[in-house]
Amino acid sequence: MNLLSQIFTWWNGTTLSTRIGTWLKGEKVGEDIHGNRYYRNRSSGRRWVIYKGYAEPSSVPPEWHGWLHHTLEKPPTEAPLPVQAWEQDGRPNMTGTPYAWRPKGSLYGAGKRDAATGDYEPWQPR
């Protein structure tokens, strides 16, 4: 089943063709804290990531995102970005999980919304 999932699914790991292309032309540059692996092709300059688990782009840290999109010339393994005191650790997109943000009044939140404040005027056709 693992071979079939590598051939037909791109969202949970790497496909067989990506694995072969990485083996033939890829040079591993590094790995981030989430276990995602980053590669480059020296001849073409192409850069790519192989996700650990599901392909979730929001799990790519900012420094690696900058390198993937050619904003940064050197990868974070060679030239780490300075960390500012006010920076927070990034979090992956939580949409569709129990940790997603659910505002007051949403169907998945508390289910009750605040009473109207009186500043709302419904549209009336003329």
Biotite code that builds the C-alpha atoms (Angstrom):
import biotite.structure as struc

atoms = struc.array([
    struc.Atom([0.000, 0.000, 0.000], chain_id="A", res_id=1, res_name="MET", atom_name="CA", element="C"),
    struc.Atom([2.912, 2.372, 0.688], chain_id="A", res_id=2, res_name="ASN", atom_name="CA", element="C"),
    struc.Atom([4.094, 2.124, -2.920], chain_id="A", res_id=3, res_name="LEU", atom_name="CA", element="C"),
    struc.Atom([0.595, 2.882, -4.223], chain_id="A", res_id=4, res_name="LEU", atom_name="CA", element="C"),
    struc.Atom([0.262, 5.910, -1.964], chain_id="A", res_id=5, res_name="SER", atom_name="CA", element="C"),
    struc.Atom([3.651, 7.177, -3.181], chain_id="A", res_id=6, res_name="GLN", atom_name="CA", element="C"),
    struc.Atom([2.507, 6.863, -6.784], chain_id="A", res_id=7, res_name="ILE", atom_name="CA", element="C"),
    struc.Atom([-0.976, 8.346, -6.464], chain_id="A", res_id=8, res_name="PHE", atom_name="CA", element="C"),
    struc.Atom([-0.995, 10.763, -3.518], chain_id="A", res_id=9, res_name="THR", atom_name="CA", element="C"),
    struc.Atom([0.995, 13.968, -3.262], chain_id="A", res_id=10, res_name="TRP", atom_name="CA", element="C"),
    struc.Atom([-0.430, 15.222, 0.036], chain_id="A", res_id=11, res_name="TRP", atom_name="CA", element="C"),
    struc.Atom([1.014, 12.679, 2.488], chain_id="A", res_id=12, res_name="ASN", atom_name="CA", element="C"),
    struc.Atom([4.746, 12.652, 2.040], chain_id="A", res_id=13, res_name="GLY", atom_name="CA", element="C"),
    struc.Atom([6.529, 12.411, -1.248], chain_id="A", res_id=14, res_name="THR", atom_name="CA", element="C"),
    struc.Atom([5.492, 10.814, -4.503], chain_id="A", res_id=15, res_name="THR", atom_name="CA", element="C"),
    struc.Atom([7.615, 8.172, -6.181], chain_id="A", res_id=16, res_name="LEU", atom_name="CA", element="C"),
    struc.Atom([8.600, 10.537, -9.009], chain_id="A", res_id=17, res_name="SER", atom_name="CA", element="C"),
    struc.Atom([9.670, 13.233, -6.523], chain_id="A", res_id=18, res_name="THR", atom_name="CA", element="C"),
    struc.Atom([11.681, 10.683, -4.586], chain_id="A", res_id=19, res_name="ARG", atom_name="CA", element="C"),
    struc.Atom([13.473, 9.524, -7.753], chain_id="A", res_id=20, res_name="ILE", atom_name="CA", element="C"),
    struc.Atom([14.100, 13.107, -8.937], chain_id="A", res_id=21, res_name="GLY", atom_name="CA", element="C"),
    struc.Atom([15.457, 14.042, -5.517], chain_id="A", res_id=22, res_name="THR", atom_name="CA", element="C"),
    struc.Atom([17.732, 11.012, -5.493], chain_id="A", res_id=23, res_name="TRP", atom_name="CA", element="C"),
    struc.Atom([19.083, 11.792, -8.977], chain_id="A", res_id=24, res_name="LEU", atom_name="CA", element="C"),
    struc.Atom([19.421, 15.576, -8.906], chain_id="A", res_id=25, res_name="LYS", atom_name="CA", element="C"),
    struc.Atom([18.803, 16.781, -5.371], chain_id="A", res_id=26, res_name="GLY", atom_name="CA", element="C"),
    struc.Atom([21.336, 17.962, -2.852], chain_id="A", res_id=27, res_name="GLU", atom_name="CA", element="C"),
    struc.Atom([20.046, 18.002, 0.721], chain_id="A", res_id=28, res_name="LYS", atom_name="CA", element="C"),
    struc.Atom([20.485, 21.442, 2.226], chain_id="A", res_id=29, res_name="VAL", atom_name="CA", element="C"),
    struc.Atom([18.908, 20.965, 5.629], chain_id="A", res_id=30, res_name="GLY", atom_name="CA", element="C"),
    struc.Atom([15.982, 20.058, 7.823], chain_id="A", res_id=31, res_name="GLU", atom_name="CA", element="C"),
    struc.Atom([13.712, 22.243, 9.941], chain_id="A", res_id=32, res_name="ASP", atom_name="CA", element="C"),
    struc.Atom([12.289, 21.743, 13.422], chain_id="A", res_id=33, res_name="ILE", atom_name="CA", element="C"),
    struc.Atom([9.170, 20.046, 11.996], chain_id="A", res_id=34, res_name="HIS", atom_name="CA", element="C"),
    struc.Atom([11.191, 17.395, 10.141], chain_id="A", res_id=35, res_name="GLY", atom_name="CA", element="C"),
    struc.Atom([10.664, 18.870, 6.654], chain_id="A", res_id=36, res_name="ASN", atom_name="CA", element="C"),
    struc.Atom([13.704, 18.328, 4.402], chain_id="A", res_id=37, res_name="ARG", atom_name="CA", element="C"),
    struc.Atom([14.980, 20.939, 1.943], chain_id="A", res_id=38, res_name="TYR", atom_name="CA", element="C"),
    struc.Atom([16.806, 20.282, -1.322], chain_id="A", res_id=39, res_name="TYR", atom_name="CA", element="C"),
    struc.Atom([18.313, 22.180, -4.224], chain_id="A", res_id=40, res_name="ARG", atom_name="CA", element="C"),
    struc.Atom([19.508, 21.423, -7.719], chain_id="A", res_id=41, res_name="ASN", atom_name="CA", element="C"),
    struc.Atom([22.855, 23.148, -8.254], chain_id="A", res_id=42, res_name="ARG", atom_name="CA", element="C"),
    struc.Atom([22.609, 23.237, -12.044], chain_id="A", res_id=43, res_name="SER", atom_name="CA", element="C"),
    struc.Atom([19.099, 24.727, -12.323], chain_id="A", res_id=44, res_name="SER", atom_name="CA", element="C"),
    struc.Atom([18.854, 26.591, -9.012], chain_id="A", res_id=45, res_name="GLY", atom_name="CA", element="C"),
    struc.Atom([15.527, 24.895, -8.277], chain_id="A", res_id=46, res_name="ARG", atom_name="CA", element="C"),
    struc.Atom([14.685, 24.523, -4.573], chain_id="A", res_id=47, res_name="ARG", atom_name="CA", element="C"),
    struc.Atom([12.061, 22.305, -3.002], chain_id="A", res_id=48, res_name="TRP", atom_name="CA", element="C"),
    struc.Atom([10.806, 20.840, 0.240], chain_id="A", res_id=49, res_name="VAL", atom_name="CA", element="C"),
    struc.Atom([9.747, 17.328, 1.116], chain_id="A", res_id=50, res_name="ILE", atom_name="CA", element="C"),
    struc.Atom([7.248, 17.544, 3.939], chain_id="A", res_id=51, res_name="TYR", atom_name="CA", element="C"),
    struc.Atom([7.242, 15.204, 6.875], chain_id="A", res_id=52, res_name="LYS", atom_name="CA", element="C"),
    struc.Atom([3.741, 13.777, 6.847], chain_id="A", res_id=53, res_name="GLY", atom_name="CA", element="C"),
    struc.Atom([1.010, 15.743, 5.122], chain_id="A", res_id=54, res_name="TYR", atom_name="CA", element="C"),
    struc.Atom([1.962, 18.503, 2.696], chain_id="A", res_id=55, res_name="ALA", atom_name="CA", element="C"),
    struc.Atom([1.126, 21.567, 4.756], chain_id="A", res_id=56, res_name="GLU", atom_name="CA", element="C"),
    struc.Atom([2.875, 24.708, 3.494], chain_id="A", res_id=57, res_name="PRO", atom_name="CA", element="C"),
    struc.Atom([2.124, 26.614, 6.700], chain_id="A", res_id=58, res_name="SER", atom_name="CA", element="C"),
    struc.Atom([4.495, 24.240, 8.518], chain_id="A", res_id=59, res_name="SER", atom_name="CA", element="C"),
    struc.Atom([7.483, 25.774, 6.677], chain_id="A", res_id=60, res_name="VAL", atom_name="CA", element="C"),
    struc.Atom([9.286, 28.175, 9.059], chain_id="A", res_id=61, res_name="PRO", atom_name="CA", element="C"),
    struc.Atom([9.848, 31.762, 7.836], chain_id="A", res_id=62, res_name="PRO", atom_name="CA", element="C"),
    struc.Atom([13.594, 31.377, 7.317], chain_id="A", res_id=63, res_name="GLU", atom_name="CA", element="C"),
    struc.Atom([13.110, 28.342, 5.086], chain_id="A", res_id=64, res_name="TRP", atom_name="CA", element="C"),
    struc.Atom([10.224, 30.034, 3.269], chain_id="A", res_id=65, res_name="HIS", atom_name="CA", element="C"),
    struc.Atom([12.556, 32.904, 2.412], chain_id="A", res_id=66, res_name="GLY", atom_name="CA", element="C"),
    struc.Atom([15.164, 30.510, 1.083], chain_id="A", res_id=67, res_name="TRP", atom_name="CA", element="C"),
    struc.Atom([12.654, 28.485, -0.966], chain_id="A", res_id=68, res_name="LEU", atom_name="CA", element="C"),
    struc.Atom([11.383, 31.636, -2.678], chain_id="A", res_id=69, res_name="HIS", atom_name="CA", element="C"),
    struc.Atom([14.889, 32.990, -3.412], chain_id="A", res_id=70, res_name="HIS", atom_name="CA", element="C"),
    struc.Atom([14.479, 35.891, -0.987], chain_id="A", res_id=71, res_name="THR", atom_name="CA", element="C"),
    struc.Atom([17.506, 34.584, 0.891], chain_id="A", res_id=72, res_name="LEU", atom_name="CA", element="C"),
    struc.Atom([20.543, 33.440, -1.070], chain_id="A", res_id=73, res_name="GLU", atom_name="CA", element="C"),
    struc.Atom([21.974, 31.110, 1.588], chain_id="A", res_id=74, res_name="LYS", atom_name="CA", element="C"),
    struc.Atom([19.913, 28.525, 3.468], chain_id="A", res_id=75, res_name="PRO", atom_name="CA", element="C"),
    struc.Atom([19.388, 28.923, 7.223], chain_id="A", res_id=76, res_name="PRO", atom_name="CA", element="C"),
    struc.Atom([21.891, 26.131, 7.831], chain_id="A", res_id=77, res_name="THR", atom_name="CA", element="C"),
    struc.Atom([24.655, 28.336, 6.353], chain_id="A", res_id=78, res_name="GLU", atom_name="CA", element="C"),
    struc.Atom([23.432, 31.804, 7.378], chain_id="A", res_id=79, res_name="ALA", atom_name="CA", element="C"),
    struc.Atom([20.852, 31.681, 10.191], chain_id="A", res_id=80, res_name="PRO", atom_name="CA", element="C"),
    struc.Atom([18.559, 34.673, 10.532], chain_id="A", res_id=81, res_name="LEU", atom_name="CA", element="C"),
    struc.Atom([18.902, 36.717, 13.718], chain_id="A", res_id=82, res_name="PRO", atom_name="CA", element="C"),
    struc.Atom([16.011, 36.098, 16.093], chain_id="A", res_id=83, res_name="VAL", atom_name="CA", element="C"),
    struc.Atom([14.383, 39.220, 17.514], chain_id="A", res_id=84, res_name="GLN", atom_name="CA", element="C"),
    struc.Atom([13.153, 39.341, 21.113], chain_id="A", res_id=85, res_name="ALA", atom_name="CA", element="C"),
    struc.Atom([9.591, 40.134, 19.992], chain_id="A", res_id=86, res_name="TRP", atom_name="CA", element="C"),
    struc.Atom([9.285, 37.206, 17.566], chain_id="A", res_id=87, res_name="GLU", atom_name="CA", element="C"),
    struc.Atom([7.035, 34.253, 18.336], chain_id="A", res_id=88, res_name="GLN", atom_name="CA", element="C"),
    struc.Atom([7.361, 30.714, 17.082], chain_id="A", res_id=89, res_name="ASP", atom_name="CA", element="C"),
    struc.Atom([5.303, 30.019, 13.983], chain_id="A", res_id=90, res_name="GLY", atom_name="CA", element="C"),
    struc.Atom([2.348, 27.685, 14.087], chain_id="A", res_id=91, res_name="ARG", atom_name="CA", element="C"),
    struc.Atom([0.865, 25.638, 11.272], chain_id="A", res_id=92, res_name="PRO", atom_name="CA", element="C"),
    struc.Atom([-2.599, 26.411, 9.943], chain_id="A", res_id=93, res_name="ASN", atom_name="CA", element="C"),
    struc.Atom([-5.134, 25.001, 12.413], chain_id="A", res_id=94, res_name="MET", atom_name="CA", element="C"),
    struc.Atom([-8.163, 25.255, 10.105], chain_id="A", res_id=95, res_name="THR", atom_name="CA", element="C"),
    struc.Atom([-10.181, 22.052, 10.181], chain_id="A", res_id=96, res_name="GLY", atom_name="CA", element="C"),
    struc.Atom([-8.738, 20.903, 13.493], chain_id="A", res_id=97, res_name="THR", atom_name="CA", element="C"),
    struc.Atom([-10.129, 21.143, 17.035], chain_id="A", res_id=98, res_name="PRO", atom_name="CA", element="C"),
    struc.Atom([-7.575, 23.947, 17.644], chain_id="A", res_id=99, res_name="TYR", atom_name="CA", element="C"),
    struc.Atom([-9.011, 26.232, 14.946], chain_id="A", res_id=100, res_name="ALA", atom_name="CA", element="C"),
    struc.Atom([-10.140, 29.683, 16.002], chain_id="A", res_id=101, res_name="TRP", atom_name="CA", element="C"),
    struc.Atom([-13.901, 29.815, 16.467], chain_id="A", res_id=102, res_name="ARG", atom_name="CA", element="C"),
    struc.Atom([-15.274, 33.286, 17.123], chain_id="A", res_id=103, res_name="PRO", atom_name="CA", element="C"),
    struc.Atom([-18.299, 33.988, 19.268], chain_id="A", res_id=104, res_name="LYS", atom_name="CA", element="C"),
    struc.Atom([-21.446, 33.429, 17.264], chain_id="A", res_id=105, res_name="GLY", atom_name="CA", element="C"),
    struc.Atom([-19.988, 30.850, 14.881], chain_id="A", res_id=106, res_name="SER", atom_name="CA", element="C"),
    struc.Atom([-21.742, 27.517, 14.580], chain_id="A", res_id=107, res_name="LEU", atom_name="CA", element="C"),
    struc.Atom([-18.722, 25.729, 16.040], chain_id="A", res_id=108, res_name="TYR", atom_name="CA", element="C"),
    struc.Atom([-18.096, 28.311, 18.742], chain_id="A", res_id=109, res_name="GLY", atom_name="CA", element="C"),
    struc.Atom([-20.395, 29.012, 21.659], chain_id="A", res_id=110, res_name="ALA", atom_name="CA", element="C"),
    struc.Atom([-23.335, 29.146, 19.268], chain_id="A", res_id=111, res_name="GLY", atom_name="CA", element="C"),
    struc.Atom([-24.727, 32.428, 20.598], chain_id="A", res_id=112, res_name="LYS", atom_name="CA", element="C"),
    struc.Atom([-23.935, 35.813, 19.213], chain_id="A", res_id=113, res_name="ARG", atom_name="CA", element="C"),
    struc.Atom([-24.167, 39.143, 20.920], chain_id="A", res_id=114, res_name="ASP", atom_name="CA", element="C"),
    struc.Atom([-27.376, 41.116, 20.585], chain_id="A", res_id=115, res_name="ALA", atom_name="CA", element="C"),
    struc.Atom([-27.442, 43.742, 17.869], chain_id="A", res_id=116, res_name="ALA", atom_name="CA", element="C"),
    struc.Atom([-26.266, 47.153, 19.061], chain_id="A", res_id=117, res_name="THR", atom_name="CA", element="C"),
    struc.Atom([-28.812, 49.183, 17.135], chain_id="A", res_id=118, res_name="GLY", atom_name="CA", element="C"),
    struc.Atom([-26.392, 50.515, 14.563], chain_id="A", res_id=119, res_name="ASP", atom_name="CA", element="C"),
    struc.Atom([-27.490, 48.023, 11.923], chain_id="A", res_id=120, res_name="TYR", atom_name="CA", element="C"),
    struc.Atom([-29.956, 49.147, 9.283], chain_id="A", res_id=121, res_name="GLU", atom_name="CA", element="C"),
    struc.Atom([-31.163, 46.481, 6.888], chain_id="A", res_id=122, res_name="PRO", atom_name="CA", element="C"),
    struc.Atom([-31.189, 47.293, 3.197], chain_id="A", res_id=123, res_name="TRP", atom_name="CA", element="C"),
    struc.Atom([-34.615, 48.054, 1.771], chain_id="A", res_id=124, res_name="GLN", atom_name="CA", element="C"),
    struc.Atom([-35.339, 48.068, -1.953], chain_id="A", res_id=125, res_name="PRO", atom_name="CA", element="C"),
    struc.Atom([-36.855, 51.292, -3.309], chain_id="A", res_id=126, res_name="ARG", atom_name="CA", element="C"),
])
